C-alpha cells in the first residue's frame, strides 16, 4: 500500500485501521483485500519474515480490524500477538449478527499439525504448539508459548466469530 498523497510506502498502523505515511505524515483508511474471508488488510510493505505456510512468500505488515498483524498475500495466513488474538476474538464474536455456522470440519485436514509438520516461530525460532482452540469454531491454531505469537490460517478467525455459543 502506498500513500495516496506522495506515493511512499505506508507501514505504520494507527488507531481504527488507519495507516500513517512516515514520509509526508498523511493518513489513509485501510481497506481489506478483495478476496479476504477474514477482512485482512495488507500494506504491501514486506517484512523479512517468511510465511509460515507458503515459505516462498514474505509476510507483509497489515491489520485485522485495528490490530497489527503480519500477513501473507498468497495464503492469507496471519501472525499476531496472543493478546491481540484474544481481543480480536472477543470483539468479532460480540459484533457478529449473522446466523451461527458450525462449518465443515475434517480433523485430518483442519486439526492440529502433527509433531513432524509443526511450524517454527519466526520470532524466536522455537517450534510452535499446534492445538485445538478451546473456544468456539472447531479450529486448530498454532501458538508460540515463548514469545506469545499466534498463527492463524485463512478463515479461522471468521470460523471462530461465526460459531455457535455464548457471545
Secondary structure as GFF3:
##gff-version 3
##sequence-region A 1 167
A	DSSP	beta_strand	12	13	.	.	.	ID=ss1
A	DSSP	three_ten_helix	15	17	.	.	.	ID=ss2
A	DSSP	beta_strand	18	20	.	.	.	ID=ss3
A	DSSP	beta_strand	27	29	.	.	.	ID=ss4
A	DSSP	beta_strand	40	50	.	.	.	ID=ss5
A	DSSP	beta_strand	58	64	.	.	.	ID=ss6
A	DSSP	beta_strand	67	71	.	.	.	ID=ss7
A	DSSP	beta_strand	78	81	.	.	.	ID=ss8
A	DSSP	alpha_helix	82	95	.	.	.	ID=ss9
A	DSSP	alpha_helix	107	110	.	.	.	ID=ss10
A	DSSP	beta_strand	129	132	.	.	.	ID=ss11
A	DSSP	beta_strand	140	143	.	.	.	ID=ss12
A	DSSP	beta_strand	149	152	.	.	.	ID=ss13
A	DSSP	alpha_helix	156	162	.	.	.	ID=ss14
###
